[in-house]
Amino acid sequence: MRINDGAFVAARDGRLVLGHVDHPFDLWQADAGILVLLAEISRGTGPDELGSAVAAGRPAVDAALARLRQAQVVVDEPQPALRDVNVEIAKAIAAAPDLHADPEFMRAARSCEGLTLTSPAAQYALWSAVRYLVSNGIPGALVECGVWRGGSMLLSALALLGTGTEDRDLYLFDTFDWKWEQSGDRDGLIGQPPADAPSAETRPADAGTVAAEQMSAGVTAEQVFRRIAAGGYPAERIRCVTGLVQDTVPDQAPERIALLRLDTDQYDSTLHELRELYPRVSPGGVVIIDDYGKLAGATRATDEYLAELEHPPLLHRMDTQGRIFIKPDRR
């Protein structure tokens, strides 16, 4: 038993909550007992010993473990032998800034704190991609499908501003209203059966779940728009498109795309985005699949689509999840 990769504890509205990055809107309130339990698990205390190690007693510990397993914060498997690439890169950026020699990125990343669930490694890959597009003159807009609080596109806008670029259109596609795309039989975590996020009816009554309404501040289209504009990017270049991508793409998408970042998680939306938008990506343009290698839907849709191409690209790992690639120039 161990704490799952991607589990986190955060402060929301003056309370501590915990959850998993793959289910960012299904959070569980963390009291002192839960935090002590997590500390013991991180020390390697097994489930049989937790009852005596935690003062709450065996029945309370078993109930708490059931909640933690349901939230995917704790998993019943040993710690993986592979090193955590994400942690290594994050430590390298913090401890050896001369390794990347990019203090501007560090300042920009701090401006996006709390607005994105992506790791420092993934943020740096996005930052570098935008700089690459500008320095190589790759034409087109920056497009993101799956926006959440707008942190990734804000980081992209700051990267553009750092190069003196203000003439790229930014397209942000999202529902912006917490109406998620329905999961299908191809979705879920890789290696696990597909399942929708638990509803209010299926959660335990004492789960301490934070309601979606309490988490929704700052995720409307207007608020995301204001955040990016407040960062200094020209407001007339920012376009927030509301609705499922299956309804808004391709009709409301730009004709030429330099950066395509996909983060809608599910098979149907990811495959739709690739079919409709990848042909519009300029040769030499960059594509980022945020959940590749973690979520089955996004991974399978990407593999299926790229397998159909005459010249499939080489996918590069960003961290423990996510892939980035450059569209081949076959001229």
C-alpha positions as CSV (number, residue, x, y, z in Angstrom):
1,M,0.0,0.0,0.0
2,R,1.3,3.5,-0.9
3,I,0.2,7.0,-1.7
4,N,-0.7,7.1,-5.3
5,D,1.3,9.1,-7.9
6,G,-0.7,12.3,-8.5
7,A,-2.3,12.5,-5.1
8,F,-2.3,15.9,-3.6
9,V,-3.4,18.0,-0.5
10,A,-4.4,21.6,-1.1
11,A,-6.0,24.5,0.6
12,R,-9.5,25.5,-0.6
13,D,-11.7,28.1,1.0
14,G,-9.7,27.9,4.3
15,R,-10.0,24.1,4.4
16,L,-7.6,21.3,3.5
17,V,-8.7,19.0,0.7
18,L,-7.1,16.0,-0.9
19,G,-7.6,14.2,-4.2
20,H,-6.0,13.0,-7.3
21,V,-4.9,15.0,-10.3
22,D,-7.0,12.9,-12.7
23,H,-10.2,13.8,-10.8
24,P,-9.5,17.4,-9.8
25,F,-13.1,18.3,-9.1
26,D,-13.8,15.3,-6.9
27,L,-12.1,16.4,-3.7
28,W,-12.3,15.1,-0.2
29,Q,-12.0,17.1,3.0
30,A,-8.8,16.3,4.9
31,D,-9.0,16.4,8.7
32,A,-6.1,15.9,11.1
33,G,-6.8,12.2,11.4
34,I,-6.5,11.7,7.6
35,L,-3.2,13.6,7.5
36,V,-1.8,11.5,10.2
37,L,-2.9,8.4,8.4
38,L,-1.3,9.6,5.2
39,A,1.9,10.3,7.1
40,E,2.0,6.8,8.4
41,I,1.4,5.3,5.0
42,S,4.2,7.4,3.5
43,R,6.5,6.0,6.2
44,G,5.7,2.5,5.0
45,T,3.3,1.5,7.8
46,G,1.2,-1.4,6.4
47,P,-2.6,-1.7,6.7
48,D,-2.3,-4.2,9.5
49,E,-0.2,-2.0,11.6
50,L,-2.1,1.3,11.0
51,G,-4.8,0.4,13.7
52,S,-2.2,0.5,16.4
53,A,-0.1,3.4,14.9
54,V,-3.1,5.8,14.6
55,A,-5.0,6.7,17.7
56,A,-8.4,6.6,15.9
57,G,-8.6,2.8,16.2
58,R,-9.1,0.0,13.8
59,P,-12.7,0.6,12.6
60,A,-12.1,4.3,12.0
61,V,-8.8,3.5,10.1
62,D,-10.6,0.9,7.9
63,A,-13.3,3.4,7.0
64,A,-10.7,6.1,6.2
65,L,-8.7,3.7,4.1
66,A,-11.8,2.9,2.1
67,R,-12.4,6.6,1.4
68,L,-8.8,7.1,0.4
69,R,-8.9,4.1,-2.0
70,Q,-12.1,5.4,-3.6
71,A,-10.5,8.8,-4.1
72,Q,-7.4,7.0,-5.6
73,V,-5.2,8.8,-3.1
74,V,-4.0,5.4,-1.8
75,V,-3.4,2.3,-3.9
76,D,-2.8,-1.3,-2.8
77,E,0.5,-1.9,-4.6
78,P,4.2,-1.4,-3.9
79,Q,6.1,1.7,-4.7
80,P,7.2,1.6,-8.3
81,A,10.9,1.0,-8.9
82,L,11.1,3.6,-11.7
83,R,12.3,7.0,-10.5
84,D,9.9,9.9,-10.5
85,V,11.1,11.9,-13.5
86,N,8.7,14.8,-12.6
87,V,10.2,15.2,-9.1
88,E,13.7,15.1,-10.5
89,I,13.1,17.8,-13.0
90,A,11.3,20.0,-10.5
91,K,14.2,19.7,-8.1
92,A,16.7,20.4,-10.9
93,I,14.8,23.6,-11.8
94,A,14.6,24.7,-8.2
95,A,18.1,23.7,-7.0
96,A,20.2,24.4,-10.2
97,P,18.7,27.4,-12.1
98,D,21.8,27.5,-14.2
99,L,20.8,24.1,-15.6
100,H,17.9,25.8,-17.5
101,A,19.1,29.4,-17.1
102,D,15.5,30.6,-17.4
103,P,14.5,32.7,-14.4
104,E,11.8,34.3,-16.6
105,F,10.1,30.9,-16.7
106,M,10.3,30.6,-12.9
107,R,8.6,34.0,-12.6
108,A,5.9,33.1,-15.1
109,A,5.3,29.7,-13.5
110,R,4.7,31.4,-10.1
111,S,2.1,33.6,-11.8
112,C,0.2,30.5,-12.8
113,E,0.4,28.8,-9.4
114,G,-3.0,27.4,-8.5
115,L,-4.3,27.8,-12.1
116,T,-3.0,24.5,-13.5
117,L,-2.5,20.9,-12.4
118,T,0.4,20.3,-14.7
119,S,3.8,19.6,-13.2
120,P,6.9,21.9,-13.5
121,A,8.3,19.6,-16.1
122,A,5.2,19.9,-18.3
123,Q,5.0,23.6,-17.8
124,Y,8.6,24.0,-18.9
125,A,7.9,21.8,-22.0
126,L,5.0,24.1,-22.9
127,W,7.1,27.3,-22.2
128,S,9.9,25.9,-24.4
129,A,7.5,25.0,-27.1
130,V,6.1,28.5,-27.4
131,R,9.6,30.0,-27.5
132,Y,10.5,27.5,-30.3
133,L,7.5,28.4,-32.3
134,V,8.4,32.1,-32.2
135,S,12.1,31.7,-32.9
136,N,11.4,29.4,-35.9
137,G,8.5,31.5,-37.3
138,I,6.0,28.7,-37.2
139,P,2.7,30.3,-38.3
140,G,-0.6,29.9,-36.6
141,A,-2.7,30.4,-33.4
142,L,-2.2,28.7,-30.0
143,V,-5.1,26.4,-29.4
144,E,-6.0,24.6,-26.1
145,C,-8.9,22.1,-25.7
146,G,-9.6,21.6,-22.0
147,V,-8.7,24.8,-20.1
148,W,-9.7,24.5,-16.4
149,R,-8.6,27.7,-14.8
150,G,-6.5,28.9,-17.8
151,G,-3.0,28.3,-16.3
152,S,-1.5,26.7,-19.3
153,M,-2.7,29.3,-21.7
154,L,-1.6,32.1,-19.3
155,L,1.8,30.5,-19.2
156,S,1.8,30.4,-23.0
157,A,0.8,34.1,-23.2
158,L,3.6,35.1,-20.8
159,A,6.0,33.1,-23.0
160,L,4.8,35.1,-26.0
161,L,5.1,38.4,-24.2
162,G,8.6,37.5,-23.1
163,T,9.6,37.4,-26.8
164,G,7.8,40.6,-27.7
165,T,5.1,38.7,-29.5
166,E,1.5,40.0,-29.3
167,D,0.0,39.0,-32.6
168,R,-0.8,35.4,-32.0
169,D,-4.5,34.4,-31.5
170,L,-5.2,32.3,-28.4
171,Y,-8.1,29.9,-28.7
172,L,-9.4,28.3,-25.5
173,F,-12.1,25.5,-25.9
174,D,-13.9,24.3,-22.8
175,T,-17.3,23.8,-21.3
176,F,-16.4,26.3,-18.6
177,D,-19.5,25.2,-16.6
178,W,-18.5,21.8,-15.0
179,K,-20.6,19.8,-17.5
180,W,-18.1,17.0,-18.2
181,E,-18.1,14.8,-21.3
182,Q,-19.6,11.4,-20.5
183,S,-17.0,8.7,-20.0
184,G,-17.1,5.7,-22.4
185,D,-15.9,2.2,-22.4
186,R,-12.5,3.3,-23.7
187,D,-11.9,5.8,-20.9
188,G,-10.5,5.6,-17.3
189,L,-7.1,5.2,-15.9
190,I,-4.7,3.0,-17.8
191,G,-4.7,-0.5,-16.3
192,Q,-8.0,0.1,-14.5
193,P,-11.6,-0.5,-15.7
194,P,-13.4,2.7,-16.8
195,A,-15.6,4.5,-14.3
196,D,-17.3,7.8,-14.1
197,A,-16.4,10.1,-11.2
198,P,-18.6,9.1,-8.2
199,S,-21.8,11.1,-8.0
200,A,-23.2,12.6,-4.9
201,E,-25.6,9.6,-4.6
202,T,-22.7,7.1,-4.7
203,R,-20.4,8.8,-2.3
204,P,-20.4,7.9,1.4
205,A,-22.4,10.2,3.5
206,D,-19.4,11.1,5.7
207,A,-17.0,11.5,2.8
208,G,-16.6,15.2,3.4
209,T,-16.7,15.9,-0.3
210,V,-16.3,19.5,-1.4
211,A,-19.2,20.5,-3.6
212,A,-18.4,21.6,-7.2
213,E,-20.0,25.0,-6.6
214,Q,-17.3,25.7,-3.9
215,M,-14.6,24.8,-6.4
216,S,-16.0,26.7,-9.4
217,A,-14.7,30.2,-8.6
218,G,-12.5,31.4,-11.4
219,V,-13.4,28.9,-14.1
220,T,-16.0,30.7,-16.1
221,A,-15.1,31.8,-19.6
222,E,-15.2,35.4,-18.6
223,Q,-12.9,34.9,-15.6
224,V,-10.4,32.9,-17.6
225,F,-10.4,35.6,-20.2
226,R,-9.8,38.3,-17.6
227,R,-6.9,36.3,-16.1
228,I,-5.0,36.1,-19.4
229,A,-5.7,39.7,-20.3
230,A,-4.6,40.8,-16.9
231,G,-1.3,39.1,-17.6
232,G,-0.7,41.7,-20.3
233,Y,-1.7,39.8,-23.4
234,P,-4.0,41.8,-25.9
235,A,-7.6,41.1,-25.1
236,E,-8.6,41.2,-28.7
237,R,-6.4,38.1,-29.3
238,I,-8.0,35.9,-26.6
239,R,-11.0,33.8,-27.6
240,C,-12.8,31.6,-25.1
241,V,-15.1,29.2,-26.9
242,T,-17.8,27.6,-24.6
243,G,-19.2,24.1,-25.2
244,L,-18.1,20.5,-25.9
245,V,-15.4,20.3,-28.5
246,Q,-17.6,17.9,-30.5
247,D,-20.0,20.9,-31.0
248,T,-17.5,23.8,-31.4
249,V,-14.6,22.2,-33.3
250,P,-13.9,22.7,-36.2
251,D,-16.4,25.5,-37.0
252,Q,-15.0,27.9,-34.4
253,A,-11.3,26.9,-34.7
254,P,-8.6,28.8,-36.6
255,E,-7.5,27.7,-40.0
256,R,-3.8,27.6,-39.0
257,I,-2.5,26.3,-35.7
258,A,1.1,26.6,-34.4
259,L,0.5,25.0,-31.0
260,L,-2.3,22.4,-30.2
261,R,-2.6,21.4,-26.6
262,L,-5.2,18.7,-25.8
263,D,-6.4,18.1,-22.3
264,T,-10.0,16.9,-22.4
265,D,-9.0,13.5,-21.0
266,Q,-11.6,11.3,-22.9
267,Y,-11.4,9.1,-25.9
268,D,-14.2,10.7,-28.0
269,S,-13.1,14.3,-27.5
270,T,-9.4,13.7,-28.0
271,L,-10.0,11.7,-31.2
272,H,-12.3,14.4,-32.5
273,E,-9.8,17.1,-31.8
274,L,-7.0,15.3,-33.6
275,R,-9.1,14.5,-36.6
276,E,-10.4,18.0,-37.0
277,L,-7.4,20.1,-35.8
278,Y,-4.2,18.2,-36.5
279,P,-4.5,18.8,-40.3
280,R,-4.6,22.5,-39.5
281,V,-1.3,22.4,-37.5
282,S,1.5,24.0,-39.5
283,P,4.5,21.8,-40.4
284,G,6.9,22.2,-37.6
285,G,4.1,23.0,-35.2
286,V,3.9,21.5,-31.7
287,V,1.2,19.2,-30.3
288,I,0.9,18.3,-26.6
289,I,-1.3,15.5,-25.3
290,D,-1.5,16.2,-21.6
291,D,-2.9,12.9,-20.3
292,Y,-1.1,10.5,-22.6
293,G,0.3,7.6,-20.7
294,K,-2.1,8.1,-17.7
295,L,-5.6,8.2,-19.1
296,A,-6.7,5.4,-21.3
297,G,-9.0,7.5,-23.5
298,A,-6.5,10.2,-24.5
299,T,-3.8,7.6,-25.0
300,R,-5.8,5.3,-27.2
301,A,-7.3,8.1,-29.3
302,T,-3.8,9.5,-29.9
303,D,-2.3,6.1,-30.8
304,E,-5.2,5.3,-33.2
305,Y,-5.1,8.6,-35.0
306,L,-1.3,8.7,-35.4
307,A,-1.2,5.2,-36.7
308,E,-3.4,6.3,-39.6
309,L,-0.9,9.0,-40.7
310,E,1.5,8.5,-43.6
311,H,4.3,10.2,-41.6
312,P,3.6,9.7,-37.8
313,P,5.6,11.8,-35.5
314,L,7.9,10.8,-32.7
315,L,6.3,11.3,-29.3
316,H,8.5,12.7,-26.5
317,R,7.8,12.1,-22.8
318,M,7.4,15.3,-20.8
319,D,7.3,13.8,-17.3
320,T,5.4,10.8,-15.7
321,Q,2.6,11.6,-18.1
322,G,2.1,13.6,-21.2
323,R,3.7,13.6,-24.6
324,I,4.9,16.4,-26.9
325,F,5.8,16.2,-30.6
326,I,6.5,18.3,-33.6
327,K,4.4,17.9,-36.8
328,P,6.8,16.6,-39.5
329,D,7.6,18.9,-42.4
330,R,7.3,16.7,-45.5
331,R,7.8,19.5,-48.1
